[in-house]
Amino acid sequence: MRVVLLKDVPNIGKTGQIKDVPDGYARNYLLKTGLAAAATHEARSSTQAKLDAEQKKQARIEAELAAAAKLLDGLQVVVAGKTGAGDRLYGSVTSADIATAVQRAAGYELDKRKIELAEPIRSLGDYKVTVKLSGALTPVLKVKVVPQGS
């Protein structure tokens, strides 16, 4: 039986592909679970339209991430913290603090979970922080930690 795969199916194929599968497998598993539809002209065109829409959406998201990476790469943000003796901070500068500083400096709302701190920032100074927007896009922020009130 010829079917159009509506979702990725291990050992069979990927979404949108037309495959020949045994009749029993198609009727009893693929069609019942919604993983595939009979290979009619309507099913093919519907699946193709969904794939095209998904590709456009993915391209739009990638363009937005590339623009964000260009904006964030090399951006310097200033974070103020309470200090004690010897330029040590009470507590540490968190990824949430950096995300707030980016929001103030560039107007870009950055998810704090995308900020990668190799180690906690616990003293004054300049630091480089990596932001993981996607697999290939990893801009580097410059974070300057200054004493509060200066």
LOBA-467042 format. One line per 10 residues: number of its first residue (from 1); their letters; for each residue y, x negated, z of C-alpha. Coordinates in Angstrom, 1 decimal, padded with zeros to 4 digits. Layout:
N
NUM	a	Y,X,Z ~ ...
***
This chain:
150
1	mrvvllkdvp	000.0,000.0,000.0 ~ 003.5,-001.3,-000.9 ~ 006.0,-001.2,002.0 ~ 009.6,-002.2,002.6 ~ 009.9,-004.1,005.8 ~ 012.6,-002.6,008.0 ~ 012.3,-005.4,010.7 ~ 010.8,-008.9,010.7 ~ 007.0,-008.7,011.1 ~ 005.1,-011.9,012.1
11	nigktgqikd	002.7,-013.1,009.5 ~ 003.9,-010.4,007.0 ~ 007.5,-011.0,006.1 ~ 011.2,-010.6,006.9 ~ 013.5,-007.6,006.8 ~ 014.0,-006.2,003.4 ~ 011.0,-007.7,001.7 ~ 008.5,-005.6,-000.3 ~ 004.9,-006.4,000.6 ~ 001.5,-005.2,-000.2
21	vpdgyarnyl	-000.5,-004.5,003.0 ~ -003.8,-002.8,003.7 ~ -003.4,001.0,003.7 ~ -004.8,001.4,007.3 ~ -002.5,-001.3,008.6 ~ 000.5,000.4,007.0 ~ -000.3,003.9,008.1 ~ -001.5,003.2,011.6 ~ 000.8,000.4,012.6 ~ 003.8,-000.4,010.4
31	lktglaaaat	004.9,003.1,009.5 ~ 004.2,004.6,013.0 ~ 006.2,001.9,014.8 ~ 009.1,001.9,012.4 ~ 008.6,-001.6,011.2 ~ 008.2,-000.6,007.6 ~ 008.7,002.3,005.2 ~ 006.8,003.3,002.0 ~ 008.3,001.3,-000.9 ~ 010.2,004.2,-002.6
41	hearsstqak	013.4,003.7,-004.5 ~ 015.4,005.3,-001.7 ~ 013.9,003.0,000.9 ~ 014.6,-000.1,-001.2 ~ 018.2,000.8,-001.8 ~ 018.8,001.8,001.9 ~ 017.3,-001.4,003.1 ~ 019.4,-003.5,000.6 ~ 022.6,-001.7,001.7 ~ 021.8,-002.5,005.4
51	ldaeqkkqar	021.2,-006.1,004.5 ~ 024.4,-006.4,002.6 ~ 026.4,-004.9,005.5 ~ 024.7,-007.3,007.9 ~ 025.6,-010.3,005.7 ~ 029.2,-009.2,005.5 ~ 029.4,-008.7,009.2 ~ 027.9,-012.1,009.8 ~ 030.3,-013.8,007.4 ~ 033.3,-012.1,009.2
61	ieaelaaaak	032.0,-013.3,012.6 ~ 031.6,-016.9,011.2 ~ 035.1,-016.8,009.8 ~ 036.5,-015.6,013.2 ~ 034.6,-018.4,015.0 ~ 035.8,-021.0,012.6 ~ 039.4,-019.9,013.1 ~ 038.9,-020.0,016.9 ~ 037.4,-023.5,016.7 ~ 040.4,-024.7,014.7
71	lldglqvvva	042.7,-023.2,017.3 ~ 040.9,-024.6,020.3 ~ 040.0,-028.1,019.0 ~ 042.4,-030.6,020.7 ~ 044.2,-027.8,022.6 ~ 045.6,-029.1,025.9 ~ 045.6,-026.8,028.9 ~ 047.0,-027.4,032.3 ~ 045.1,-026.2,035.4 ~ 046.7,-026.4,038.9
81	gktgagdrly	044.7,-026.8,042.0 ~ 045.2,-027.3,045.8 ~ 044.8,-031.0,046.6 ~ 043.9,-032.9,049.8 ~ 044.0,-036.6,050.5 ~ 043.4,-039.0,047.6 ~ 044.0,-036.5,044.8 ~ 040.8,-034.6,045.6 ~ 040.8,-030.9,045.0 ~ 039.8,-028.3,047.6
91	gsvtsadiat	036.9,-026.8,045.7 ~ 036.7,-027.5,042.0 ~ 038.1,-026.3,038.6 ~ 035.6,-023.8,037.2 ~ 035.0,-022.6,033.7 ~ 036.8,-019.3,034.6 ~ 039.9,-021.3,035.5 ~ 039.8,-023.1,032.2 ~ 039.3,-019.8,030.3 ~ 042.3,-018.3,032.1
101	avqraagyel	044.4,-021.4,031.1 ~ 043.3,-021.1,027.5 ~ 044.3,-017.4,027.5 ~ 047.8,-018.4,028.8 ~ 048.3,-021.4,026.5 ~ 046.9,-020.1,023.2 ~ 046.5,-016.3,023.7 ~ 042.8,-016.6,022.8 ~ 040.4,-014.8,025.2 ~ 037.5,-017.3,025.7
111	dkrkielaep	034.3,-016.3,027.4 ~ 033.8,-018.6,030.4 ~ 030.1,-018.9,029.6 ~ 030.9,-020.7,026.4 ~ 032.7,-023.6,028.3 ~ 030.3,-026.5,029.1 ~ 031.2,-028.6,032.1 ~ 029.0,-031.7,032.3 ~ 029.9,-032.0,036.0 ~ 032.3,-030.1,038.3
121	irslgdykvt	036.0,-031.1,038.1 ~ 036.9,-032.1,041.6 ~ 039.9,-034.4,041.2 ~ 043.2,-034.6,039.4 ~ 043.4,-036.1,036.0 ~ 042.6,-035.5,032.3 ~ 039.2,-034.3,031.2 ~ 037.6,-033.3,027.9 ~ 035.6,-030.1,028.0 ~ 033.3,-028.9,025.2
131	vklsgaltpv	033.3,-025.2,024.1 ~ 030.2,-024.0,022.4 ~ 031.3,-021.2,020.1 ~ 028.1,-021.3,018.0 ~ 025.4,-023.8,017.0 ~ 027.7,-026.0,014.8 ~ 031.1,-025.1,016.2 ~ 031.9,-027.1,019.3 ~ 035.6,-027.7,019.7 ~ 036.8,-030.0,022.5
141	lkvkvvpqgs	039.5,-028.9,024.9 ~ 041.8,-031.3,026.8 ~ 042.1,-030.2,030.4 ~ 044.8,-031.7,032.6 ~ 044.4,-031.0,036.3 ~ 047.6,-031.2,038.3 ~ 048.5,-030.5,041.9 ~ 049.5,-026.9,042.6 ~ 053.3,-026.5,042.9 ~ 054.2,-029.3,040.6
***
